[in-house]
Amino acid sequence: MTEFLNGVLSALIRLVLIASGVVMAGLVLVVGVGFGAFVLVWSLLAGRKPRFRFQHVDPRAAMAGTRARAQAPRQRPHASEVIDIDAREVKD
């Protein structure tokens, strides 16, 4: 009888731990998605383009050890420059 109760208690504790783990994982997922949506809405209401961390890092710089190149300002064409190209279909 004691072994039976130990088995039932052990199974019950396992089920409670698994259920609490699933609930915690769900809560972390909901909080993460909610925070991402909050940042997106806040940026749009503030009139800024949403910028996430991975947009600031050059993946080649981390591997090559040249972080200065990744942080150096890039030269962009002036807003007054217009680049016009002729679009054509490329056949396979």
PDB file of N, CA, C and O in Angstrom:
ATOM      1  N   MET A   1       0.816  -1.202   0.000  1.00  0.00           N
ATOM      2  CA  MET A   1       0.000   0.000   0.000  1.00  0.00           C
ATOM      3  C   MET A   1       0.860   1.266   0.000  1.00  0.00           C
ATOM      4  O   MET A   1       0.523   2.263  -0.640  1.00  0.00           O
ATOM      5  N   THR A   2       1.965   1.206   0.723  1.00  0.00           N
ATOM      6  CA  THR A   2       2.842   2.368   0.798  1.00  0.00           C
ATOM      7  C   THR A   2       3.508   2.633  -0.547  1.00  0.00           C
ATOM      8  O   THR A   2       3.675   3.785  -0.946  1.00  0.00           O
ATOM      9  N   GLU A   3       3.886   1.567  -1.242  1.00  0.00           N
ATOM     10  CA  GLU A   3       4.507   1.739  -2.562  1.00  0.00           C
ATOM     11  C   GLU A   3       3.502   2.356  -3.540  1.00  0.00           C
ATOM     12  O   GLU A   3       3.857   3.195  -4.368  1.00  0.00           O
ATOM     13  N   PHE A   4       2.259   1.931  -3.429  1.00  0.00           N
ATOM     14  CA  PHE A   4       1.224   2.490  -4.299  1.00  0.00           C
ATOM     15  C   PHE A   4       1.047   3.992  -4.047  1.00  0.00           C
ATOM     16  O   PHE A   4       0.958   4.772  -4.995  1.00  0.00           O
ATOM     17  N   LEU A   5       0.997   4.391  -2.793  1.00  0.00           N
ATOM     18  CA  LEU A   5       0.871   5.813  -2.472  1.00  0.00           C
ATOM     19  C   LEU A   5       2.107   6.604  -2.912  1.00  0.00           C
ATOM     20  O   LEU A   5       1.992   7.736  -3.382  1.00  0.00           O
ATOM     21  N   ASN A   6       3.285   6.002  -2.756  1.00  0.00           N
ATOM     22  CA  ASN A   6       4.506   6.667  -3.233  1.00  0.00           C
ATOM     23  C   ASN A   6       4.465   6.853  -4.747  1.00  0.00           C
ATOM     24  O   ASN A   6       4.854   7.905  -5.254  1.00  0.00           O
ATOM     25  N   GLY A   7       4.000   5.846  -5.463  1.00  0.00           N
ATOM     26  CA  GLY A   7       3.890   5.954  -6.918  1.00  0.00           C
ATOM     27  C   GLY A   7       2.894   7.015  -7.344  1.00  0.00           C
ATOM     28  O   GLY A   7       3.144   7.775  -8.280  1.00  0.00           O
ATOM     29  N   VAL A   8       1.753   7.063  -6.648  1.00  0.00           N
ATOM     30  CA  VAL A   8       0.733   8.060  -6.971  1.00  0.00           C
ATOM     31  C   VAL A   8       1.242   9.467  -6.657  1.00  0.00           C
ATOM     32  O   VAL A   8       1.065  10.388  -7.453  1.00  0.00           O
ATOM     33  N   LEU A   9       1.872   9.626  -5.499  1.00  0.00           N
ATOM     34  CA  LEU A   9       2.425  10.932  -5.131  1.00  0.00           C
ATOM     35  C   LEU A   9       3.527  11.362  -6.100  1.00  0.00           C
ATOM     36  O   LEU A   9       3.599  12.529  -6.484  1.00  0.00           O
ATOM     37  N   SER A  10       4.371  10.431  -6.488  1.00  0.00           N
ATOM     38  CA  SER A  10       5.437  10.744  -7.439  1.00  0.00           C
ATOM     39  C   SER A  10       4.859  11.179  -8.788  1.00  0.00           C
ATOM     40  O   SER A  10       5.327  12.150  -9.382  1.00  0.00           O
ATOM     41  N   ALA A  11       3.856  10.468  -9.262  1.00  0.00           N
ATOM     42  CA  ALA A  11       3.224  10.829 -10.535  1.00  0.00           C
ATOM     43  C   ALA A  11       2.517  12.177 -10.430  1.00  0.00           C
ATOM     44  O   ALA A  11       2.548  12.978 -11.365  1.00  0.00           O
ATOM     45  N   LEU A  12       1.884  12.421  -9.290  1.00  0.00           N
ATOM     46  CA  LEU A  12       1.195  13.697  -9.086  1.00  0.00           C
ATOM     47  C   LEU A  12       2.182  14.869  -9.051  1.00  0.00           C
ATOM     48  O   LEU A  12       1.927  15.926  -9.627  1.00  0.00           O
ATOM     49  N   ILE A  13       3.306  14.666  -8.370  1.00  0.00           N
ATOM     50  CA  ILE A  13       4.325  15.728  -8.317  1.00  0.00           C
ATOM     51  C   ILE A  13       4.892  15.979  -9.711  1.00  0.00           C
ATOM     52  O   ILE A  13       5.117  17.128 -10.089  1.00  0.00           O
ATOM     53  N   ARG A  14       5.124  14.916 -10.476  1.00  0.00           N
ATOM     54  CA  ARG A  14       5.619  15.096 -11.853  1.00  0.00           C
ATOM     55  C   ARG A  14       4.629  15.887 -12.702  1.00  0.00           C
ATOM     56  O   ARG A  14       5.010  16.798 -13.437  1.00  0.00           O
ATOM     57  N   LEU A  15       3.360  15.525 -12.589  1.00  0.00           N
ATOM     58  CA  LEU A  15       2.341  16.238 -13.369  1.00  0.00           C
ATOM     59  C   LEU A  15       2.265  17.709 -12.977  1.00  0.00           C
ATOM     60  O   LEU A  15       2.126  18.576 -13.840  1.00  0.00           O
ATOM     61  N   VAL A  16       2.355  17.993 -11.686  1.00  0.00           N
ATOM     62  CA  VAL A  16       2.308  19.387 -11.238  1.00  0.00           C
ATOM     63  C   VAL A  16       3.523  20.150 -11.753  1.00  0.00           C
ATOM     64  O   VAL A  16       3.384  21.287 -12.204  1.00  0.00           O
ATOM     65  N   LEU A  17       4.704  19.551 -11.697  1.00  0.00           N
ATOM     66  CA  LEU A  17       5.907  20.224 -12.194  1.00  0.00           C
ATOM     67  C   LEU A  17       5.856  20.447 -13.704  1.00  0.00           C
ATOM     68  O   LEU A  17       6.251  21.506 -14.193  1.00  0.00           O
ATOM     69  N   ILE A  18       5.375  19.461 -14.431  1.00  0.00           N
ATOM     70  CA  ILE A  18       5.264  19.619 -15.896  1.00  0.00           C
ATOM     71  C   ILE A  18       4.250  20.704 -16.232  1.00  0.00           C
ATOM     72  O   ILE A  18       4.495  21.537 -17.105  1.00  0.00           O
ATOM     73  N   ALA A  19       3.106  20.696 -15.539  1.00  0.00           N
ATOM     74  CA  ALA A  19       2.080  21.713 -15.801  1.00  0.00           C
ATOM     75  C   ALA A  19       2.589  23.107 -15.458  1.00  0.00           C
ATOM     76  O   ALA A  19       2.330  24.058 -16.196  1.00  0.00           O
ATOM     77  N   SER A  20       3.312  23.240 -14.342  1.00  0.00           N
ATOM     78  CA  SER A  20       3.839  24.568 -13.987  1.00  0.00           C
ATOM     79  C   SER A  20       4.906  25.017 -14.979  1.00  0.00           C
ATOM     80  O   SER A  20       5.016  26.208 -15.271  1.00  0.00           O
ATOM     81  N   GLY A  21       5.690  24.083 -15.496  1.00  0.00           N
ATOM     82  CA  GLY A  21       6.674  24.440 -16.526  1.00  0.00           C
ATOM     83  C   GLY A  21       6.020  24.920 -17.803  1.00  0.00           C
ATOM     84  O   GLY A  21       6.480  25.882 -18.418  1.00  0.00           O
ATOM     85  N   VAL A  22       4.950  24.255 -18.206  1.00  0.00           N
ATOM     86  CA  VAL A  22       4.222  24.671 -19.409  1.00  0.00           C
ATOM     87  C   VAL A  22       3.597  26.048 -19.203  1.00  0.00           C
ATOM     88  O   VAL A  22       3.624  26.889 -20.102  1.00  0.00           O
ATOM     89  N   VAL A  23       3.042  26.272 -18.031  1.00  0.00           N
ATOM     90  CA  VAL A  23       2.432  27.575 -17.737  1.00  0.00           C
ATOM     91  C   VAL A  23       3.498  28.668 -17.736  1.00  0.00           C
ATOM     92  O   VAL A  23       3.275  29.746 -18.287  1.00  0.00           O
ATOM     93  N   MET A  24       4.649  28.407 -17.128  1.00  0.00           N
ATOM     94  CA  MET A  24       5.729  29.404 -17.103  1.00  0.00           C
ATOM     95  C   MET A  24       6.235  29.707 -18.515  1.00  0.00           C
ATOM     96  O   MET A  24       6.468  30.867 -18.853  1.00  0.00           O
ATOM     97  N   ALA A  25       6.406  28.673 -19.337  1.00  0.00           N
ATOM     98  CA  ALA A  25       6.857  28.893 -20.708  1.00  0.00           C
ATOM     99  C   ALA A  25       5.837  29.723 -21.480  1.00  0.00           C
ATOM    100  O   ALA A  25       6.207  30.611 -22.248  1.00  0.00           O
ATOM    101  N   GLY A  26       4.562  29.438 -21.277  1.00  0.00           N
ATOM    102  CA  GLY A  26       3.517  30.220 -21.934  1.00  0.00           C
ATOM    103  C   GLY A  26       3.527  31.668 -21.482  1.00  0.00           C
ATOM    104  O   GLY A  26       3.351  32.578 -22.292  1.00  0.00           O
ATOM    105  N   LEU A  27       3.732  31.886 -20.186  1.00  0.00           N
ATOM    106  CA  LEU A  27       3.788  33.258 -19.681  1.00  0.00           C
ATOM    107  C   LEU A  27       4.981  34.021 -20.247  1.00  0.00           C
ATOM    108  O   LEU A  27       4.858  35.191 -20.609  1.00  0.00           O
ATOM    109  N   VAL A  28       6.132  33.363 -20.324  1.00  0.00           N
ATOM    110  CA  VAL A  28       7.312  34.015 -20.893  1.00  0.00           C
ATOM    111  C   VAL A  28       7.064  34.360 -22.354  1.00  0.00           C
ATOM    112  O   VAL A  28       7.446  35.439 -22.807  1.00  0.00           O
ATOM    113  N   LEU A  29       6.434  33.468 -23.090  1.00  0.00           N
ATOM    114  CA  LEU A  29       6.124  33.736 -24.496  1.00  0.00           C
ATOM    115  C   LEU A  29       5.164  34.911 -24.629  1.00  0.00           C
ATOM    116  O   LEU A  29       5.372  35.786 -25.470  1.00  0.00           O
ATOM    117  N   VAL A  30       4.124  34.941 -23.815  1.00  0.00           N
ATOM    118  CA  VAL A  30       3.146  36.033 -23.879  1.00  0.00           C
ATOM    119  C   VAL A  30       3.797  37.366 -23.509  1.00  0.00           C
ATOM    120  O   VAL A  30       3.538  38.383 -24.154  1.00  0.00           O
ATOM    121  N   VAL A  31       4.637  37.365 -22.476  1.00  0.00           N
ATOM    122  CA  VAL A  31       5.311  38.601 -22.072  1.00  0.00           C
ATOM    123  C   VAL A  31       6.265  39.080 -23.175  1.00  0.00           C
ATOM    124  O   VAL A  31       6.332  40.277 -23.455  1.00  0.00           O
ATOM    125  N   GLY A  32       6.993  38.163 -23.795  1.00  0.00           N
ATOM    126  CA  GLY A  32       7.909  38.545 -24.875  1.00  0.00           C
ATOM    127  C   GLY A  32       7.186  39.126 -26.077  1.00  0.00           C
ATOM    128  O   GLY A  32       7.599  40.151 -26.619  1.00  0.00           O
ATOM    129  N   VAL A  33       6.114  38.480 -26.493  1.00  0.00           N
ATOM    130  CA  VAL A  33       5.345  38.987 -27.631  1.00  0.00           C
ATOM    131  C   VAL A  33       4.688  40.317 -27.280  1.00  0.00           C
ATOM    132  O   VAL A  33       4.642  41.233 -28.101  1.00  0.00           O
ATOM    133  N   GLY A  34       4.185  40.415 -26.064  1.00  0.00           N
ATOM    134  CA  GLY A  34       3.569  41.670 -25.628  1.00  0.00           C
ATOM    135  C   GLY A  34       4.567  42.813 -25.588  1.00  0.00           C
ATOM    136  O   GLY A  34       4.251  43.930 -25.996  1.00  0.00           O
ATOM    137  N   PHE A  35       5.771  42.542 -25.098  1.00  0.00           N
ATOM    138  CA  PHE A  35       6.794  43.582 -25.053  1.00  0.00           C
ATOM    139  C   PHE A  35       7.210  44.012 -26.461  1.00  0.00           C
ATOM    140  O   PHE A  35       7.397  45.201 -26.721  1.00  0.00           O
ATOM    141  N   GLY A  36       7.353  43.046 -27.363  1.00  0.00           N
ATOM    142  CA  GLY A  36       7.682  43.383 -28.744  1.00  0.00           C
ATOM    143  C   GLY A  36       6.606  44.232 -29.396  1.00  0.00           C
ATOM    144  O   GLY A  36       6.910  45.186 -30.111  1.00  0.00           O
ATOM    145  N   ALA A  37       5.352  43.888 -29.151  1.00  0.00           N
ATOM    146  CA  ALA A  37       4.248  44.679 -29.705  1.00  0.00           C
ATOM    147  C   ALA A  37       4.218  46.074 -29.092  1.00  0.00           C
ATOM    148  O   ALA A  37       3.939  47.052 -29.786  1.00  0.00           O
ATOM    149  N   PHE A  38       4.505  46.170 -27.789  1.00  0.00           N
ATOM    150  CA  PHE A  38       4.543  47.475 -27.130  1.00  0.00           C
ATOM    151  C   PHE A  38       5.632  48.361 -27.726  1.00  0.00           C
ATOM    152  O   PHE A  38       5.394  49.539 -27.991  1.00  0.00           O
ATOM    153  N   VAL A  39       6.824  47.804 -27.940  1.00  0.00           N
ATOM    154  CA  VAL A  39       7.924  48.586 -28.525  1.00  0.00           C
ATOM    155  C   VAL A  39       7.565  49.021 -29.935  1.00  0.00           C
ATOM    156  O   VAL A  39       7.849  50.154 -30.322  1.00  0.00           O
ATOM    157  N   LEU A  40       6.953  48.147 -30.699  1.00  0.00           N
ATOM    158  CA  LEU A  40       6.566  48.482 -32.072  1.00  0.00           C
ATOM    159  C   LEU A  40       5.530  49.606 -32.093  1.00  0.00           C
ATOM    160  O   LEU A  40       5.674  50.568 -32.847  1.00  0.00           O
ATOM    161  N   VAL A  41       4.500  49.489 -31.279  1.00  0.00           N
ATOM    162  CA  VAL A  41       3.447  50.516 -31.244  1.00  0.00           C
ATOM    163  C   VAL A  41       4.000  51.832 -30.713  1.00  0.00           C
ATOM    164  O   VAL A  41       3.665  52.899 -31.226  1.00  0.00           O
ATOM    165  N   TRP A  42       4.843  51.763 -29.693  1.00  0.00           N
ATOM    166  CA  TRP A  42       5.443  52.979 -29.123  1.00  0.00           C
ATOM    167  C   TRP A  42       6.295  53.699 -30.165  1.00  0.00           C
ATOM    168  O   TRP A  42       6.230  54.923 -30.281  1.00  0.00           O
ATOM    169  N   SER A  43       7.085  52.953 -30.914  1.00  0.00           N
ATOM    170  CA  SER A  43       7.921  53.569 -31.937  1.00  0.00           C
ATOM    171  C   SER A  43       7.076  54.201 -33.037  1.00  0.00           C
ATOM    172  O   SER A  43       7.388  55.291 -33.517  1.00  0.00           O
ATOM    173  N   LEU A  44       6.018  53.522 -33.431  1.00  0.00           N
ATOM    174  CA  LEU A  44       5.167  54.068 -34.487  1.00  0.00           C
ATOM    175  C   LEU A  44       4.416  55.309 -34.009  1.00  0.00           C
ATOM    176  O   LEU A  44       4.245  56.259 -34.774  1.00  0.00           O
ATOM    177  N   LEU A  45       3.970  55.310 -32.763  1.00  0.00           N
ATOM    178  CA  LEU A  45       3.281  56.488 -32.234  1.00  0.00           C
ATOM    179  C   LEU A  45       4.245  57.659 -32.033  1.00  0.00           C
ATOM    180  O   LEU A  45       3.847  58.818 -32.149  1.00  0.00           O
ATOM    181  N   ALA A  46       5.498  57.361 -31.737  1.00  0.00           N
ATOM    182  CA  ALA A  46       6.484  58.418 -31.534  1.00  0.00           C
ATOM    183  C   ALA A  46       7.000  58.956 -32.875  1.00  0.00           C
ATOM    184  O   ALA A  46       7.724  59.951 -32.903  1.00  0.00           O
ATOM    185  N   GLY A  47       6.636  58.314 -33.968  1.00  0.00           N
ATOM    186  CA  GLY A  47       7.039  58.789 -35.281  1.00  0.00           C
ATOM    187  C   GLY A  47       8.413  58.325 -35.705  1.00  0.00           C
ATOM    188  O   GLY A  47       9.028  58.927 -36.585  1.00  0.00           O
ATOM    189  N   ARG A  48       8.902  57.266 -35.093  1.00  0.00           N
ATOM    190  CA  ARG A  48      10.215  56.734 -35.447  1.00  0.00           C
ATOM    191  C   ARG A  48      10.055  55.354 -36.051  1.00  0.00           C
ATOM    192  O   ARG A  48       9.094  54.634 -35.780  1.00  0.00           O
ATOM    193  N   LYS A  49      11.020  55.014 -36.873  1.00  0.00           N
ATOM    194  CA  LYS A  49      11.044  53.673 -37.423  1.00  0.00           C
ATOM    195  C   LYS A  49      11.538  52.730 -36.323  1.00  0.00           C
ATOM    196  O   LYS A  49      12.548  53.018 -35.681  1.00  0.00           O
ATOM    197  N   PRO A  50      10.850  51.617 -36.094  1.00  0.00           N
ATOM    198  CA  PRO A  50      11.312  50.698 -35.059  1.00  0.00           C
ATOM    199  C   PRO A  50      12.690  50.149 -35.406  1.00  0.00           C
ATOM    200  O   PRO A  50      12.887  49.621 -36.501  1.00  0.00           O
ATOM    201  N   ARG A  51      13.640  50.266 -34.492  1.00  0.00           N
ATOM    202  CA  ARG A  51      14.998  49.771 -34.721  1.00  0.00           C
ATOM    203  C   ARG A  51      15.315  48.751 -33.651  1.00  0.00           C
ATOM    204  O   ARG A  51      15.261  49.043 -32.457  1.00  0.00           O
ATOM    205  N   PHE A  52      15.639  47.578 -34.083  1.00  0.00           N
ATOM    206  CA  PHE A  52      15.968  46.510 -33.154  1.00  0.00           C
ATOM    207  C   PHE A  52      17.476  46.338 -33.113  1.00  0.00           C
ATOM    208  O   PHE A  52      18.179  46.821 -34.001  1.00  0.00           O
ATOM    209  N   ARG A  53      17.973  45.667 -32.109  1.00  0.00           N
ATOM    210  CA  ARG A  53      19.408  45.573 -31.858  1.00  0.00           C
ATOM    211  C   ARG A  53      20.163  44.930 -33.021  1.00  0.00           C
ATOM    212  O   ARG A  53      21.276  45.355 -33.330  1.00  0.00           O
ATOM    213  N   PHE A  54      19.596  43.928 -33.668  1.00  0.00           N
ATOM    214  CA  PHE A  54      20.335  43.235 -34.708  1.00  0.00           C
ATOM    215  C   PHE A  54      20.551  44.102 -35.941  1.00  0.00           C
ATOM    216  O   PHE A  54      21.326  43.716 -36.817  1.00  0.00           O
ATOM    217  N   GLN A  55      19.901  45.253 -36.047  1.00  0.00           N
ATOM    218  CA  GLN A  55      20.115  46.129 -37.189  1.00  0.00           C
ATOM    219  C   GLN A  55      21.375  46.966 -37.038  1.00  0.00           C
ATOM    220  O   GLN A  55      21.822  47.580 -38.007  1.00  0.00           O
ATOM    221  N   HIS A  56      21.963  47.006 -35.836  1.00  0.00           N
ATOM    222  CA  HIS A  56      23.124  47.846 -35.596  1.00  0.00           C
ATOM    223  C   HIS A  56      24.440  47.098 -35.716  1.00  0.00           C
ATOM    224  O   HIS A  56      25.494  47.733 -35.744  1.00  0.00           O
ATOM    225  N   VAL A  57      24.420  45.782 -35.788  1.00  0.00           N
ATOM    226  CA  VAL A  57      25.633  44.997 -35.737  1.00  0.00           C
ATOM    227  C   VAL A  57      25.900  44.370 -37.097  1.00  0.00           C
ATOM    228  O   VAL A  57      25.013  43.781 -37.714  1.00  0.00           O
ATOM    229  N   ASP A  58      27.133  44.509 -37.546  1.00  0.00           N
ATOM    230  CA  ASP A  58      27.562  43.856 -38.769  1.00  0.00           C
ATOM    231  C   ASP A  58      28.025  42.446 -38.397  1.00  0.00           C
ATOM    232  O   ASP A  58      28.976  42.316 -37.628  1.00  0.00           O
ATOM    233  N   PRO A  59      27.393  41.387 -38.911  1.00  0.00           N
ATOM    234  CA  PRO A  59      27.776  40.040 -38.477  1.00  0.00           C
ATOM    235  C   PRO A  59      29.208  39.684 -38.859  1.00  0.00           C
ATOM    236  O   PRO A  59      29.830  38.860 -38.188  1.00  0.00           O
ATOM    237  N   ARG A  60      29.742  40.280 -39.912  1.00  0.00           N
ATOM    238  CA  ARG A  60      31.122  39.990 -40.295  1.00  0.00           C
ATOM    239  C   ARG A  60      32.105  40.594 -39.311  1.00  0.00           C
ATOM    240  O   ARG A  60      33.189  40.046 -39.109  1.00  0.00           O
ATOM    241  N   ALA A  61      31.746  41.717 -38.693  1.00  0.00           N
ATOM    242  CA  ALA A  61      32.671  42.394 -37.792  1.00  0.00           C
ATOM    243  C   ALA A  61      32.887  41.581 -36.520  1.00  0.00           C
ATOM    244  O   ALA A  61      33.999  41.554 -35.994  1.00  0.00           O
ATOM    245  N   ALA A  62      31.865  40.928 -36.024  1.00  0.00           N
ATOM    246  CA  ALA A  62      32.015  40.153 -34.796  1.00  0.00           C
ATOM    247  C   ALA A  62      32.917  38.947 -35.025  1.00  0.00           C
ATOM    248  O   ALA A  62      33.676  38.555 -34.139  1.00  0.00           O
ATOM    249  N   MET A  63      32.831  38.361 -36.214  1.00  0.00           N
ATOM    250  CA  MET A  63      33.649  37.188 -36.490  1.00  0.00           C
ATOM    251  C   MET A  63      35.084  37.576 -36.813  1.00  0.00           C
ATOM    252  O   MET A  63      36.010  36.836 -36.482  1.00  0.00           O
ATOM    253  N   ALA A  64      35.280  38.704 -37.442  1.00  0.00           N
ATOM    254  CA  ALA A  64      36.622  39.114 -37.834  1.00  0.00           C
ATOM    255  C   ALA A  64      37.321  39.900 -36.733  1.00  0.00           C
ATOM    256  O   ALA A  64      38.527  40.134 -36.817  1.00  0.00           O
ATOM    257  N   GLY A  65      36.597  40.306 -35.718  1.00  0.00           N
ATOM    258  CA  GLY A  65      37.197  41.069 -34.641  1.00  0.00           C
ATOM    259  C   GLY A  65      37.394  42.534 -34.972  1.00  0.00           C
ATOM    260  O   GLY A  65      38.167  43.215 -34.298  1.00  0.00           O
ATOM    261  N   THR A  66      36.719  43.034 -35.985  1.00  0.00           N
ATOM    262  CA  THR A  66      36.857  44.439 -36.382  1.00  0.00           C
ATOM    263  C   THR A  66      35.560  45.156 -36.057  1.00  0.00           C
ATOM    264  O   THR A  66      34.778  45.483 -36.949  1.00  0.00           O
ATOM    265  N   ARG A  67      35.343  45.393 -34.800  1.00  0.00           N
ATOM    266  CA  ARG A  67      34.112  46.052 -34.377  1.00  0.00           C
ATOM    267  C   ARG A  67      34.092  47.523 -34.787  1.00  0.00           C
ATOM    268  O   ARG A  67      33.016  48.103 -34.933  1.00  0.00           O
ATOM    269  N   ALA A  68      35.248  48.131 -34.974  1.00  0.00           N
ATOM    270  CA  ALA A  68      35.294  49.543 -35.359  1.00  0.00           C
ATOM    271  C   ALA A  68      34.645  49.751 -36.724  1.00  0.00           C
ATOM    272  O   ALA A  68      33.972  50.757 -36.950  1.00  0.00           O
ATOM    273  N   ARG A  69      34.846  48.807 -37.622  1.00  0.00           N
ATOM    274  CA  ARG A  69      34.238  48.932 -38.948  1.00  0.00           C
ATOM    275  C   ARG A  69      32.719  48.860 -38.859  1.00  0.00           C
ATOM    276  O   ARG A  69      32.019  49.542 -39.608  1.00  0.00           O
ATOM    277  N   ALA A  70      32.205  48.035 -37.944  1.00  0.00           N
ATOM    278  CA  ALA A  70      30.755  47.913 -37.806  1.00  0.00           C
ATOM    279  C   ALA A  70      30.146  49.167 -37.191  1.00  0.00           C
ATOM    280  O   ALA A  70      28.995  49.500 -37.476  1.00  0.00           O
ATOM    281  N   GLN A  71      30.909  49.867 -36.348  1.00  0.00           N
ATOM    282  CA  GLN A  71      30.374  51.042 -35.681  1.00  0.00           C
ATOM    283  C   GLN A  71      30.665  52.324 -36.453  1.00  0.00           C
ATOM    284  O   GLN A  71      30.151  53.385 -36.097  1.00  0.00           O
ATOM    285  N   ALA A  72      31.478  52.246 -37.500  1.00  0.00           N
ATOM    286  CA  ALA A  72      31.785  53.439 -38.288  1.00  0.00           C
ATOM    287  C   ALA A  72      30.549  53.855 -39.075  1.00  0.00           C
ATOM    288  O   ALA A  72      29.829  53.003 -39.594  1.00  0.00           O
ATOM    289  N   PRO A  73      30.302  55.149 -39.166  1.00  0.00           N
ATOM    290  CA  PRO A  73      29.139  55.597 -39.927  1.00  0.00           C
ATOM    291  C   PRO A  73      29.311  55.279 -41.411  1.00  0.00           C
ATOM    292  O   PRO A  73      30.384  55.471 -41.981  1.00  0.00           O
ATOM    293  N   ARG A  74      28.264  54.803 -42.004  1.00  0.00           N
ATOM    294  CA  ARG A  74      28.312  54.466 -43.435  1.00  0.00           C
ATOM    295  C   ARG A  74      27.891  55.673 -44.254  1.00  0.00           C
ATOM    296  O   ARG A  74      27.033  56.455 -43.845  1.00  0.00           O
ATOM    297  N   GLN A  75      28.498  55.805 -45.393  1.00  0.00           N
ATOM    298  CA  GLN A  75      28.134  56.912 -46.272  1.00  0.00           C
ATOM    299  C   GLN A  75      26.908  56.499 -47.081  1.00  0.00           C
ATOM    300  O   GLN A  75      26.896  55.469 -47.755  1.00  0.00           O
ATOM    301  N   ARG A  76      25.913  57.312 -46.992  1.00  0.00           N
ATOM    302  CA  ARG A  76      24.681  57.054 -47.734  1.00  0.00           C
ATOM    303  C   ARG A  76      24.513  58.137 -48.788  1.00  0.00           C
ATOM    304  O   ARG A  76      24.990  59.256 -48.599  1.00  0.00           O
ATOM    305  N   PRO A  77      23.856  57.831 -49.876  1.00  0.00           N
ATOM    306  CA  PRO A  77      23.613  58.864 -50.876  1.00  0.00           C
ATOM    307  C   PRO A  77      22.713  59.953 -50.303  1.00  0.00           C
ATOM    308  O   PRO A  77      21.857  59.695 -49.457  1.00  0.00           O
ATOM    309  N   HIS A  78      22.922  61.150 -50.774  1.00  0.00           N
ATOM    310  CA  HIS A  78      22.105  62.268 -50.292  1.00  0.00           C
ATOM    311  C   HIS A  78      20.663  62.068 -50.716  1.00  0.00           C
ATOM    312  O   HIS A  78      20.377  61.389 -51.702  1.00  0.00           O
ATOM    313  N   ALA A  79      19.771  62.662 -49.964  1.00  0.00           N
ATOM    314  CA  ALA A  79      18.347  62.502 -50.242  1.00  0.00           C
ATOM    315  C   ALA A  79      17.963  63.113 -51.586  1.00  0.00           C
ATOM    316  O   ALA A  79      16.960  62.721 -52.182  1.00  0.00           O
ATOM    317  N   SER A  80      18.758  64.075 -52.068  1.00  0.00           N
ATOM    318  CA  SER A  80      18.422  64.726 -53.327  1.00  0.00           C
ATOM    319  C   SER A  80      18.831  63.893 -54.537  1.00  0.00           C
ATOM    320  O   SER A  80      18.369  64.149 -55.649  1.00  0.00           O
ATOM    321  N   GLU A  81      19.689  62.907 -54.332  1.00  0.00           N
ATOM    322  CA  GLU A  81      20.110  62.073 -55.451  1.00  0.00           C
ATOM    323  C   GLU A  81      19.025  61.063 -55.782  1.00  0.00           C
ATOM    324  O   GLU A  81      18.490  60.395 -54.896  1.00  0.00           O
ATOM    325  N   VAL A  82      18.707  60.959 -57.057  1.00  0.00           N
ATOM    326  CA  VAL A  82      17.717  59.994 -57.504  1.00  0.00           C
ATOM    327  C   VAL A  82      18.412  59.039 -58.447  1.00  0.00           C
ATOM    328  O   VAL A  82      19.045  59.456 -59.417  1.00  0.00           O
ATOM    329  N   ILE A  83      18.294  57.770 -58.161  1.00  0.00           N
ATOM    330  CA  ILE A  83      18.914  56.755 -59.008  1.00  0.00           C
ATOM    331  C   ILE A  83      17.790  56.105 -59.795  1.00  0.00           C
ATOM    332  O   ILE A  83      16.866  55.530 -59.219  1.00  0.00           O
ATOM    333  N   ASP A  84      17.875  56.200 -61.121  1.00  0.00           N
ATOM    334  CA  ASP A  84      16.837  55.672 -61.981  1.00  0.00           C
ATOM    335  C   ASP A  84      17.395  54.486 -62.743  1.00  0.00           C
ATOM    336  O   ASP A  84      18.461  54.578 -63.351  1.00  0.00           O
ATOM    337  N   ILE A  85      16.685  53.381 -62.712  1.00  0.00           N
ATOM    338  CA  ILE A  85      17.116  52.206 -63.450  1.00  0.00           C
ATOM    339  C   ILE A  85      15.964  51.727 -64.319  1.00  0.00           C
ATOM    340  O   ILE A  85      14.795  51.986 -64.032  1.00  0.00           O
ATOM    341  N   ASP A  86      16.315  51.034 -65.374  1.00  0.00           N
ATOM    342  CA  ASP A  86      15.318  50.413 -66.223  1.00  0.00           C
ATOM    343  C   ASP A  86      15.097  48.989 -65.748  1.00  0.00           C
ATOM    344  O   ASP A  86      16.033  48.191 -65.711  1.00  0.00           O
ATOM    345  N   ALA A  87      13.885  48.672 -65.391  1.00  0.00           N
ATOM    346  CA  ALA A  87      13.570  47.327 -64.933  1.00  0.00           C
ATOM    347  C   ALA A  87      13.314  46.453 -66.143  1.00  0.00           C
ATOM    348  O   ALA A  87      12.647  46.859 -67.095  1.00  0.00           O
ATOM    349  N   ARG A  88      13.853  45.249 -66.090  1.00  0.00           N
ATOM    350  CA  ARG A  88      13.601  44.300 -67.177  1.00  0.00           C
ATOM    351  C   ARG A  88      13.418  42.923 -66.571  1.00  0.00           C
ATOM    352  O   ARG A  88      13.933  42.626 -65.493  1.00  0.00           O
ATOM    353  N   GLU A  89      12.684  42.097 -67.276  1.00  0.00           N
ATOM    354  CA  GLU A  89      12.385  40.772 -66.779  1.00  0.00           C
ATOM    355  C   GLU A  89      13.553  39.846 -67.068  1.00  0.00           C
ATOM    356  O   GLU A  89      14.127  39.867 -68.157  1.00  0.00           O
ATOM    357  N   VAL A  90      13.892  39.043 -66.089  1.00  0.00           N
ATOM    358  CA  VAL A  90      14.976  38.071 -66.262  1.00  0.00           C
ATOM    359  C   VAL A  90      14.336  36.704 -66.427  1.00  0.00           C
ATOM    360  O   VAL A  90      13.597  36.248 -65.554  1.00  0.00           O
ATOM    361  N   LYS A  91      14.618  36.052 -67.543  1.00  0.00           N
ATOM    362  CA  LYS A  91      14.047  34.744 -67.823  1.00  0.00           C
ATOM    363  C   LYS A  91      14.992  33.665 -67.309  1.00  0.00           C
ATOM    364  O   LYS A  91      16.213  33.770 -67.421  1.00  0.00           O
ATOM    365  N   ASP A  92      14.399  32.649 -66.756  1.00  0.00           N
ATOM    366  CA  ASP A  92      15.211  31.529 -66.230  1.00  0.00           C
ATOM    367  C   ASP A  92      15.710  30.637 -67.328  1.00  0.00           C
ATOM    368  O   ASP A  92      16.403  29.656 -67.059  1.00  0.00           O
TER     369      ASP A  92
END
